[in-house]
Structures are given as C-alpha cells and as structure tokens.
Amino acid sequence: MLRRPILMLARSGRVKEMVTTMPVSAGIVRRYVAGERTADAVRATRELVDAGLTTSIDYLGEDTTDEKRAEATVGAYLELLQALHDAGLATSAEVSVKLSAIGQYLPGGDRVALENARRICRAAGNVGTTVTLDMEDHTTTDATLHTLRELRQDFPGTGAVLQAYLRRTEADCRRLATEGSRVRLCKGAYDEPEDVAFTDRVDVDRSYVRCLKALLAGDGYPMIATHDPRMIAIAQHLVDESGRERGSYEFQMLYGTRPEEQRRLAGLGERMRVYVPYGEEWYGYLMRRLAERPQNLSFFLRSLLSQK
C-alpha cells in the first residue's frame, strides 16, 4: 500500500531538498549507502571481501541531462576501478552502471552512453574485472539490451539486469541464457504501469521463478538477486534440480539488507555478491529501497525529524 506513495516522494523536489540536507552518515542512509567518496566504496568492499563476500559497486546517479555530469560519472568509475586495483580488490569487485547516468538522455544519447560504457568496460578489463549494466524503468529496456549486445562484442563479460515484474522478462531471460552471458535477475523497484508489469506480489514471485528456471536451463551465468527467504529457498532447490555446480551462478543482495543472511549463504559455500552504492546522488536510490521495505519508513522519518 505504501510503495507507490514512497516512489512518488522520490520525484518530489521539495522532499528531496529536505532529505538531502541530512548528513550521509545519518541513520537509514548510512545503512544502505557506503558513503559519498571513492574511499568509502573501497572501505566497504574491503570489509565485505574480508567476510568472504564479493561486491558490485554502483556510483549513484541517473537521468543525467548534463554532459559535464555524465563525464564526471564516467570519471568516478575510472577512479573507482583504479582505486580497487591499487587496493588489491579489483578481482573481488565489479561495477554496476546505469546508462542514464552516462549520457543516455543527452542528444545522441544511445551513442554517447555506448561510448562512455566502452570506456568503463575497458578500464574494468584492464584491472581484471567486469561491468554489469543496471536496468531502469521499462522505457529504457530495449535501448539497454541493444547497448549490451554492442558491448559484448568487445567485452563479452558484460552483464545485464532483468526485472521479473516486467511481463516481457521471461522471454528476455530465454534469449539471454546463452554461453558467457551474465544476467542478474531481480524483482524490480520502479513504479510501472499494469500493462507492462505485474503489480500483485504473488504474480511477481511466480514470474521470478519462471525467469530463474529459464536462466538455469541455459548456458549463461545466473545472478540470483533476492532478499526474500522463500525465494532463496526456491532458488536453492531449483539450482540443485538443474544440476548446477557452485560457481556457475551466484546470489546477490543489497548493501545493508539482511547482512546475516549474506554471510550465512557465503558460509554454505555459495558465491555471494553485495551491491554497494556510493556517491552524493543517493536520494532516488534510498527512496526505492524504502518502497521495497516500507517498514523502514518510520525509522527514516525519525532520522529526518531529528535533524530539525
């Protein structure tokens, strides 16, 4: 019931102005965001790697319409990748990139985003790691998958994200479940219309299972992104049923969400990757996390009120 109102707040400039005056270290923000600087992302990665986990790091930002901002985002990724290499962490950390943050909405956006993504992929390859293209709202799905195909010609390890709540995703999973393909399957966190997305939680869960079956039946590398205990149990059963060996798939969860479960899965020998966001543009990301877990809203509001 609260999901849609919270996502509406993510588009409210007035609320954003009030929320972004909070220190990034405050309460709920600190829980879900590693920090604002490259050093914060490296520190968080070090802590997770020491605990037996790997990471996928996202420099926060999206819907960029300013060329300088897009260039700054590319620069932030290049700096991050070098810092990970210098810290000896590059092989344990990949990066996640939103195409709308690196030029997709600029004039000639698809070409600009592709070339900027190439620069990031090249830098990632030079330090021994990979890039995954984050998926955004449904209006960008086709463009993102086209960019993925272009990138994989030169950087075959480039990963994709598919969102199970979209009605098209099962078919996309079947197309992408090919040798060498890396696909992160999540439920989805954008406010989508009913004609393109399942809106009932049960229908989303059923779609997730169908999509996961399609990925496991193929020759690619499924990345099972879920915090749902029931879905984790189903995934483990499907993995066993498919005859998959450990190392031919992985689990993924968000930074700050169910950390004990992350460590439990790693302790069982599962490959467990944590999605680590950082940067100054944390507001939209935070609001989507609140929409996924509305029980955090009361804690967030207390943190907000305490700043007055």
QUIPEGI-V409738 format. One record per run of one state. SS is the DSSP state (a for helix, b for strand, c for the rest). FROM is the first residue (numbers start at 1). TO is the last residue. If there is no record, write none. Layout:
BEGIN
SS&FROM&TO  SS&FROM&TO
END
This chain:
BEGIN
c&1&2  a&3&9  c&10&12  a&13&19  c&20&26  a&27&32  b&33&33  c&34&37  a&38&50  c&51&53  b&54&59  c&60&66  a&67&86  c&87&89  a&90&92  b&93&97  c&98&98  a&99&101  c&102&108  a&109&126  c&127&130  b&131&133  c&134&137  a&138&154  c&155&158  b&159&163  c&164&165  b&166&166  c&167&168  a&169&176  c&177&181  b&182&186  c&187&196  b&197&197  c&198&200  a&201&217  c&218&220  b&221&225  c&226&228  a&229&242  c&243&248  b&249&254  c&255&258  a&259&267  c&268&271  b&272&278  c&279&282  a&283&292  c&293&293  a&294&305  c&306&308
END
